[in-house]
């Protein structure tokens, strides 16, 4: 089980994020790469505001916003609201 400070994400969820090119930086203590969840719908659709313009395989443009499809990021938000 991977941890982010006191936050825990199951290894099974991490394994499903096999397209991560950021080396799971969202699980580090540094939150500079952690996109802000602005709104979520039913804990399934997460609208995000990105902190940088770096490419992410889990970020999908949606109108003037983005949707995050990363299983790890969604789990962090759904469990801990971070």
C-alpha positions, 0 to 999 in steps of 0.5 A, a space after each residue: 500500500 502506497 502512502 502520501 503522508 498519512 494517506 493510503 492508496 491500495 496497491 491494486 489501484 496503483 497498478 491500474 494507473 499504468 499510464 502514469 508518466 509522472 512516477 506517481 508524484 501525487 503520492 510524494 509529500 510534494 503536491 506541486 503536480 497534484 491537480 486541484 479537484 474543482 468539482 466531482 460528480 458521484 465520485 466518478 467524474 472529477 473536474 480538475 484545475 491543473 497546476 502546470 501545463 505538463 502532459 498527463 495521460 489521464 487529463 482529458 479536455 472538456 469544454 473550458 475545463 479538464 476531467 481527470 481519469 487517473 485512478 490514484 488521483 480519484 482515490 485520493 480525492 474520494 477518500 481524503 478530499 485532497 
